[in-house]
Amino acid sequence: MKWLVLFLTLATFMSGSALGQTPRRALDTGTIEDLKGQTKIFVSSTPRDQSLAKKVSATIQKKLPGITLVNSMSEAEIWIRVYTLNSYWTDRTPPDLNRAPRLGEDGQTMPGDGRTRMGSEQVMSLHGFVTVIQRPEPPKLVIYFSKKGGTKSSMADKFANEFVRAYQKATAGP
């Protein structure tokens, strides 16, 4: 019982509010009209999903030639973040215990798993966020994309095309 009281006392003392820290604000929600006039875009993803960021960037650059892709968040007016959850590979070949894994023409091999990966990577869910950064105002979330199923490539295309349609709608004339 003494340990519980001591733990609760320390937990309360060490909490952010006890140390004078202000709690983090929730992200404000905006509308696609907030995209109007914004031309500098930063696209990011988790290290595992860098191919998604490249695919989204390429689609945006191809379909929206008037925008600029920037290399850092500090330069951006729009931040696009895309990532997958629970992705998995299809068409796995069974492990061959008589030879070491190798990289073949038919796919990629993950180190140490004994399986040559073939086919397309399927995605259980892809999430994308489009946030408008209007300094000094707080950022606004204007698009949240969440889809299940499909390949990484097809899901990245769907997300990028949804952003392109929203951007074109927001920047269309009166």
C-alpha positions in Angstrom: 0.0 0.0 0.0 2.9 2.4 0.8 4.4 1.7 -2.6 1.1 2.6 -4.3 0.8 5.9 -2.4 4.4 6.7 -3.2 3.9 5.9 -6.9 0.7 8.0 -7.2 2.4 10.9 -5.4 5.4 10.7 -7.8 3.2 10.3 -10.8 1.2 13.4 -9.9 4.3 15.4 -9.2 6.0 14.4 -12.4 2.9 15.0 -14.6 3.1 17.8 -17.2 0.6 20.0 -15.5 2.5 19.8 -12.2 5.7 20.9 -14.0 4.0 23.9 -15.5 3.8 22.4 -19.0 0.7 23.3 -21.1 -1.1 20.4 -22.6 -0.9 19.8 -26.4 -3.8 21.2 -28.4 -5.8 19.1 -30.6 -5.3 19.8 -34.3 -7.9 22.3 -35.6 -10.1 21.1 -38.5 -10.3 23.1 -41.6 -11.9 22.8 -45.0 -10.5 22.2 -48.5 -10.9 26.0 -49.1 -7.9 26.4 -46.8 -5.8 24.9 -49.6 -6.5 28.0 -51.7 -3.3 30.0 -52.3 -1.0 27.4 -50.8 1.6 26.1 -53.2 4.5 24.6 -51.2 4.0 21.0 -50.2 6.0 18.7 -48.0 5.3 15.0 -48.3 6.4 12.6 -45.6 5.9 9.0 -44.4 7.4 6.5 -42.1 10.8 5.1 -43.1 9.1 1.8 -44.1 6.7 3.7 -46.4 9.1 6.0 -48.3 7.8 4.5 -51.6 4.4 5.8 -50.7 5.7 9.4 -50.3 7.6 9.1 -53.6 4.5 7.9 -55.4 2.2 10.6 -53.9 4.8 13.2 -54.7 5.2 12.1 -58.3 1.4 12.1 -58.8 1.0 15.5 -57.3 3.9 16.9 -59.3 2.5 15.5 -62.6 -1.1 16.6 -62.1 -0.5 20.0 -60.3 2.4 21.6 -62.1 1.9 24.9 -60.3 2.9 23.6 -56.9 6.3 23.2 -55.4 7.5 20.2 -53.5 9.8 21.3 -50.7 12.3 19.3 -48.7 11.5 20.5 -45.2 8.5 21.1 -43.0 9.7 24.6 -42.2 9.3 25.7 -45.9 5.9 24.0 -46.3 2.4 25.5 -46.5 0.8 22.1 -46.9 2.0 19.0 -45.1 1.0 15.6 -46.5 1.7 12.6 -44.3 1.0 9.0 -45.6 1.6 5.7 -44.0 0.3 2.1 -43.8 -0.7 -0.1 -40.9 -0.4 -3.9 -40.9 0.9 -4.3 -44.4 1.8 -7.8 -45.5 3.2 -9.6 -48.6 1.2 -11.9 -50.9 2.4 -14.9 -52.9 5.1 -16.0 -50.5 7.1 -19.0 -51.6 7.8 -21.5 -48.8 11.2 -21.3 -47.1 13.9 -23.4 -48.7 16.0 -24.8 -45.8 18.7 -26.0 -48.2 19.9 -22.6 -49.4 20.4 -19.2 -48.0 17.9 -16.4 -48.9 18.9 -14.5 -52.0 17.6 -11.5 -54.0 16.2 -12.8 -57.3 14.7 -11.3 -60.4 11.2 -12.2 -59.1 11.2 -10.2 -56.0 12.9 -9.1 -52.8 14.3 -11.2 -49.9 14.1 -10.1 -46.4 17.3 -10.9 -44.5 17.2 -14.1 -42.5 13.6 -15.2 -43.3 14.4 -17.8 -45.9 11.6 -16.6 -48.2 11.8 -15.0 -51.6 9.0 -12.4 -51.8 7.1 -12.2 -55.0 4.0 -10.5 -56.2 2.6 -7.2 -54.8 2.6 -6.0 -51.3 -1.0 -5.8 -50.0 -1.9 -3.2 -47.5 -4.5 -3.7 -44.7 -5.0 0.0 -44.2 -3.5 3.2 -45.6 -3.8 6.6 -43.8 -3.2 10.0 -45.2 -3.4 13.4 -43.7 -3.3 16.8 -45.4 -2.6 19.6 -43.1 -2.5 23.3 -44.0 0.2 25.2 -42.1 -0.7 28.9 -41.9 1.8 30.5 -39.7 1.4 32.0 -37.1 -2.1 30.4 -36.9 -2.3 26.8 -35.7 -2.2 24.1 -38.4 -5.5 22.8 -39.8 -6.3 19.2 -40.8 -8.2 19.5 -44.1 -8.2 15.9 -45.4 -8.1 12.6 -43.6 -7.9 9.6 -45.9 -8.3 6.0 -44.6 -8.8 3.0 -46.9 -8.4 -0.7 -46.4 -7.3 -3.3 -49.0 -5.3 -3.0 -52.2 -1.7 -2.7 -53.1 0.5 0.1 -51.7 0.8 1.5 -55.2 -2.9 1.6 -55.9 -3.7 3.0 -52.4 -1.1 5.7 -52.9 -2.6 6.6 -56.2 -6.1 6.9 -54.7 -4.9 9.1 -51.9 -2.9 11.4 -54.3 -5.8 11.7 -56.7 -8.2 12.6 -53.8 -5.8 15.3 -52.8 -5.4 16.6 -56.4 -9.2 16.7 -56.8 -9.6 18.6 -53.5 -6.8 21.1 -54.4 -8.3 21.7 -57.9 -11.7 22.3 -56.4 -10.3 24.7 -53.8 -8.3 26.7 -56.3 -10.9 26.8 -59.1 -12.2 30.2 -60.0 -15.3 31.7 -58.2 
